């Protein structure tokens, strides 16, 4: 079995005396699309921040590509990493193509970076006519697609998706879900998505992990999720409050 791309063991993280992560264990393997679900405030974003090194856990450890997540291992991981932020997080002062090519411009000539940006925009269904537009001129769905093009611009081995369909109508959300699934399948990248949208879960996931009470309380395939008896999972999937 291959070495996990991401491995979290016993993660603990508290804020102002409130324990958000409480001994969490999680693994993501190469080429897998892992979707993490859970209610608001359950620690999904904190887990992401601990993996990326934006927050330091109080206890436990993160391993990246089999190595402890020290400075060198994290730097190597981030070189092969892309992310689609919840609200696309585009730079409003830069045209679309420079948003997509933001990291590329550090490593290649401007003309080559622009050509790569146009190629990635095409991959997400956007034509060259938007390359010189400013983000303020785009619809919400187009901004999300530009954010996705930026996430895949450097052909990363790992891509994180933070609530990728938030704020989109069902038709545009379905389009983003199809793009994410096809990109993961075609590139063999590892995808880690956090979402509360069950439509996205069913469209994107190879494996689902539910975070509650600071831990992963259930994990399995989408088919196993539909047959699971866990009350917390059933309530979340069906949109019912727990008693």
Secondary structure, 3 states (H helix, E strand, C coil): CCCCCEEEEEEEEEECCEEEEEEEEEEECCCCEEEEECCCCCCHHHHHHHHHCCCCCCEEEEEECCEECCHHHHHHHHHCEEEECCCCCCCCCCEHHHHHCCCHHHCCCHHHHHHHHHHHHHHCCCCHHHCCCEHHHCCHHHHHHHHHHHHHCCCCCEEEEECCCCCCCHHHHHHHHHHHHHHHHHHCCEEEEECCCHHHHHHHCCEEEEEECCEEEEEECHHHHHHCCCHHHHHHHHCCCCC
